[in-house]
């Protein structure tokens, strides 16, 4: 019977940058292999993950609720054959792959940027040597550095000619980010003269969220400006035009624009791999809105004391990070400039203006990114390892 490969994915970033290139390589290497994608709970989920997953070359899709029910001892989802195969967690809770693998009688692997080990795992696959060395409770033979899948997602996009006066605004793929950052970054754009602005709208952002973001209603108290739409352009009150692009153009824009503005997340790594100098912004004027992956996410629901307590906890948590942008974290150096705290719009504009006015500095950053960022090829390595395992 044909073995099946079950990919467990826990968020928008993992869907685009990990599952997409991996499923493509699996199909190229073994067209007849059965691929099932299981969605896991994620505080950054938007509700559109299923639609994105259905565009991938998979044979079956299991919802979050079906996965949770199965892990809790409930019925087996119809998409899982349960004959022979391999489960791999692409991010998500370290216990999930082992739990599903145990119930199906499959080996369980995990690919992650975090070095957490679980005895139910047969193999932990990580993205760099530092994470390999930091892997916790690890039988060394069961931990392997295979490289970074994010580079494979960008490799699919052809090279572009850089437009020296263009700025890419990446507000993120999470609703809370877009609602609060789109018009905040637009206000900064008003203070950046002689530039052309592009925005890639994530397909994970629904129309209702997009309308709230454009209105600027949630950002008036920290300088956000409302935007009005004219065709494919969002226009600020002073007439600055931001061209809105479809999600599929995102990687092309990363390779085409001179400078980017974004917030912490997987997108910082994508921008680093694309070699685009980026101002990474983490305004903390409303830090109680930042989702956290634990029961602490419910603190903000407590009357009166919930939000102040969450702000304190988020502050304490963030103080433990030297950097917040993934290129800087990976290299342990400030390659991409970071702005963190109660930053005002002018701070963002000043940082972008400085980069636009200094081709030499931009080239230095691009060179350093080329030297340090992950290279493509991990998807093929991982696909081969998975196919070899199920062929035994």
C-alpha positions in Angstrom: 0.0 0.0 0.0 1.2 3.5 -0.8 2.7 5.2 2.3 1.5 8.6 3.4 3.3 11.6 4.6 1.4 13.8 7.1 2.6 17.4 7.3 1.3 19.2 10.4 1.4 23.0 10.0 0.5 25.5 12.7 0.4 28.9 11.1 0.4 31.2 8.0 4.2 31.6 7.8 4.8 27.8 7.9 2.1 27.2 5.2 3.7 29.6 2.7 7.4 29.2 3.5 7.7 25.6 4.7 4.8 23.5 3.4 4.7 25.0 -0.1 8.3 24.3 -1.2 8.3 20.9 0.6 5.1 19.6 -1.0 6.5 20.8 -4.4 9.7 18.8 -3.9 7.9 15.7 -2.7 5.8 15.8 -5.8 8.8 16.3 -8.1 10.7 13.4 -6.5 7.8 11.0 -6.1 4.6 12.0 -7.9 2.5 9.1 -6.5 3.3 9.6 -2.8 0.3 10.4 -0.7 0.6 13.8 1.1 -1.9 14.9 3.8 -1.7 18.3 5.5 -3.0 18.7 9.0 -3.8 22.1 10.4 -2.8 22.8 14.1 -4.1 25.5 16.5 -2.2 28.8 16.2 -2.8 32.2 17.9 -1.9 33.9 14.7 -4.5 31.9 12.6 -6.8 34.0 10.4 -9.4 31.4 9.3 -8.1 31.4 5.7 -5.4 28.8 6.2 -7.6 26.0 4.8 -8.1 27.9 1.6 -4.3 28.4 1.2 -3.7 24.7 2.1 -6.1 23.6 -0.6 -3.9 25.3 -3.3 -0.9 23.0 -2.4 -0.3 19.6 -4.2 -1.8 17.5 -1.4 -4.2 14.5 -1.3 -6.0 15.3 1.9 -6.5 18.1 4.4 -7.4 17.7 8.1 -8.9 20.6 10.0 -7.7 22.0 13.3 -10.7 20.5 15.1 -10.2 17.1 13.5 -6.5 17.1 14.6 -7.3 18.1 18.1 -10.1 15.5 18.4 -7.8 12.8 17.2 -5.0 13.8 19.5 -7.5 13.7 22.4 -8.4 10.1 21.6 -11.3 10.7 19.3 -12.1 9.4 15.9 -9.5 9.2 13.1 -9.9 11.8 10.4 -10.9 10.2 7.0 -7.9 11.8 5.3 -5.5 9.7 7.5 -5.2 6.2 5.9 -3.4 4.8 8.9 -1.6 2.1 6.9 2.1 3.1 6.9 3.8 6.5 6.8 5.5 9.4 8.5 4.3 12.4 10.5 6.3 15.6 10.5 5.5 18.7 12.4 6.4 21.9 10.6 6.4 24.1 13.7 3.7 23.9 16.3 3.7 22.2 19.7 6.5 19.7 20.1 4.1 17.1 21.4 1.7 17.1 18.5 3.7 15.0 15.9 4.4 12.3 18.4 0.8 12.1 19.5 -0.6 11.7 16.0 2.2 9.4 15.0 1.6 7.2 18.0 -2.1 6.9 17.3 -1.4 6.0 13.6 1.6 3.8 14.3 3.8 6.1 12.3 7.3 7.5 13.0 7.2 11.2 14.1 9.6 13.9 13.1 9.7 17.6 13.7 11.2 20.5 11.8 11.5 23.7 13.8 13.6 26.8 14.6 13.3 25.9 18.2 15.5 23.1 19.6 12.8 21.4 21.8 13.0 17.6 22.0 10.3 15.1 22.9 10.9 11.4 23.5 8.0 10.6 21.1 10.1 12.0 18.2 12.2 9.8 16.1 14.0 12.8 14.6 14.3 16.5 15.2 15.4 18.6 12.2 16.7 22.1 12.7 17.7 25.0 10.5 21.2 26.0 11.6 24.2 24.9 13.6 23.5 27.1 16.6 20.0 25.5 17.1 21.6 22.1 16.6 24.0 22.8 19.5 21.3 24.1 21.7 18.8 21.3 21.1 17.5 20.2 24.5 17.4 16.6 25.8 18.7 15.4 22.5 20.1 12.1 21.5 22.7 13.6 19.1 22.1 11.0 16.4 18.4 12.0 16.3 19.0 15.7 15.7 20.1 17.0 12.3 20.7 20.4 10.8 19.3 20.4 7.3 19.0 24.1 6.6 16.2 26.6 6.3 13.1 25.9 4.2 12.3 29.7 3.9 15.1 30.1 1.3 13.3 27.6 -1.0 10.1 29.6 -1.1 12.0 32.6 -2.4 14.1 30.6 -4.9 10.9 30.0 -6.9 10.8 33.7 -7.8 13.1 35.0 -10.6 15.5 37.8 -9.9 14.4 41.4 -10.4 16.1 44.7 -11.2 16.2 46.8 -8.1 14.2 50.1 -8.2 16.3 52.5 -6.2 13.5 54.7 -5.0 11.0 52.0 -4.2 9.8 51.1 -0.7 8.0 47.8 0.1 5.6 48.0 3.1 4.9 44.6 4.7 2.3 45.0 7.4 2.1 41.2 8.0 -0.3 38.4 7.5 -2.0 38.5 10.9 -5.1 40.5 11.4 -3.9 42.4 14.5 -0.7 43.5 12.7 -2.4 44.7 9.6 -5.2 46.6 11.5 -2.6 48.5 13.5 0.4 48.8 11.2 -0.9 49.5 7.7 -1.9 53.1 8.4 1.0 53.6 10.8 3.4 52.7 8.0 1.3 54.8 5.6 1.8 57.8 8.0 5.6 57.2 7.8 5.3 57.1 4.0 3.9 60.6 4.0 7.3 61.7 5.5 9.4 59.9 2.9 9.7 62.2 -0.2 10.4 61.1 -3.8 9.7 57.4 -3.1 7.4 54.9 -4.7 5.4 52.7 -2.3 4.2 49.1 -2.7 2.1 47.0 -0.3 1.6 43.2 -0.7 -1.8 42.3 0.8 -1.8 38.9 2.4 -4.5 36.6 1.1 -5.0 35.6 4.8 -6.5 39.0 5.5 -10.2 39.1 4.9 -12.2 42.1 3.5 -13.6 43.1 6.9 -10.1 43.2 8.5 -8.8 45.1 5.4 -11.5 47.7 5.7 -10.7 48.3 9.4 -7.0 48.6 8.6 -7.7 51.1 5.8 -9.9 53.2 8.0 -7.1 53.9 10.5 -9.7 53.8 13.3 -7.4 51.8 15.5 -4.3 53.8 15.0 -5.4 57.5 15.4 -4.0 57.6 18.9 -0.5 56.8 17.7 -0.3 58.7 14.4 -1.9 56.3 11.9 -3.7 58.0 9.0 -6.8 56.8 7.2 -6.5 55.6 3.6 -8.9 55.8 0.7 -8.9 53.4 -2.2 -8.7 54.4 -5.8 -8.3 51.3 -8.0 -5.2 49.5 -6.9 -3.9 52.4 -4.8 -4.4 53.4 -1.2 -4.0 57.1 -0.8 -3.1 59.0 2.4 -4.6 62.4 3.4 -1.7 64.3 1.9 -1.9 62.3 -1.4 0.9 59.8 -0.9 0.0 56.7 -3.0 0.6 53.1 -1.9 0.1 50.5 -4.7 -1.6 47.4 -3.4 -0.5 44.1 -4.9 -1.8 40.5 -4.7 -0.1 38.0 -2.4 1.4 36.2 -5.3 3.6 39.2 -6.2 5.1 39.4 -2.7 8.4 37.7 -3.4 8.9 39.5 -6.6 8.5 42.8 -4.8 11.0 41.7 -2.2 13.5 41.2 -5.0 12.5 44.4 -6.8 12.3 47.2 -4.1 15.2 49.1 -2.6 14.0 49.2 1.0 11.3 47.5 3.1 9.4 48.4 6.3 7.9 45.5 8.3 7.3 44.1 11.8 8.9 41.0 13.5 7.9 37.7 12.0 8.7 35.2 9.3 8.6 38.0 6.8 11.9 39.5 8.3 13.7 36.3 7.3 12.1 36.3 3.8 13.2 39.9 3.3 16.7 39.0 4.5 17.0 36.1 2.1 15.8 38.4 -0.7 18.6 40.7 0.2 16.5 43.8 0.8 17.6 46.3 3.5 14.7 46.4 5.9 13.6 48.6 8.8 12.1 46.2 11.4 9.5 48.1 13.5 8.0 46.9 16.8 5.9 49.7 18.1 4.7 48.8 21.6 2.1 51.5 22.2 -0.5 48.7 22.4 1.6 45.7 23.5 -1.5 44.1 25.2 -2.7 43.3 21.7 0.3 41.1 20.9 -0.9 37.4 20.8 1.0 35.0 23.0 1.1 31.2 22.6 -0.1 30.2 26.0 -3.0 30.6 28.5 -1.7 34.1 29.0 -3.5 35.1 25.8 -6.7 35.2 27.9 -5.4 37.8 30.3 -6.7 40.7 28.3 -10.2 39.4 28.9 -10.0 40.1 32.7 -11.7 43.3 33.6 -9.5 46.2 34.7 -6.4 44.3 35.6 -6.0 42.0 32.5 -4.5 44.4 30.1 -2.0 46.0 32.5 -0.8 42.6 33.7 -0.4 41.4 30.1 1.6 44.6 29.2 4.0 43.9 32.1 4.4 40.2 31.1 5.0 41.1 27.4 7.5 43.7 28.4 9.4 41.2 30.6 9.3 38.6 27.8 10.6 41.0 25.1 13.4 42.2 27.3 15.0 38.8 27.0 15.5 39.3 23.3 18.6 41.0 22.0 17.1 41.2 18.6 13.6 40.8 17.2 14.3 40.4 13.4 15.2 36.9 12.3 18.3 37.9 10.2 19.7 39.7 13.3 18.8 36.8 15.6 20.4 34.2 13.2 23.7 36.2 12.9 23.7 37.7 16.3 24.4 41.1 14.8 22.4 44.2 13.8 22.3 43.7 10.0 18.8 45.1 9.6 18.0 48.2 11.7 15.4 47.6 14.4 13.1 50.1 16.1 11.4 48.9 19.3 9.3 50.6 21.9 7.1 53.6 21.8 8.5 54.6 18.4 6.8 57.5 16.6 6.1 57.6 12.9 9.0 60.1 12.3 11.4 57.5 13.7 10.3 55.1 11.0 10.5 57.7 8.3 14.0 58.8 9.4 15.3 55.3 9.3 13.9 54.7 5.8 15.1 58.1 4.5 18.6 57.3 5.8 18.7 54.0 3.8 17.3 55.5 0.6 19.9 58.3 0.7 22.8 55.9 1.2 23.3 53.4 -1.7 26.7 52.4 -0.1 25.0 51.4 3.1 22.3 49.5 1.3 24.9 47.6 -0.7 26.8 46.8 2.5 23.6 45.3 4.0 22.8 43.3 0.9 26.3 41.9 0.8 26.1 40.9 4.5 22.7 39.3 4.0 24.0 37.3 1.0 26.9 36.1 3.1 24.8 35.0 6.1 21.2 34.2 5.0 20.1 30.6 4.3 20.5 29.2 0.8 17.9 27.2 -1.1 18.0 23.4 -1.2 16.6 22.4 2.1 13.2 21.3 0.7 14.9 18.8 -1.5 17.0 17.5 1.3 14.0 17.1 3.6 11.9 15.5 0.9 14.6 12.9 0.2 14.9 12.1 3.9 11.2 11.6 4.2 10.8 9.5 1.2 13.8 7.3 2.2 12.2 6.8 5.6 8.9 5.6 4.3 10.5 3.3 1.7 12.3 1.2 4.4 
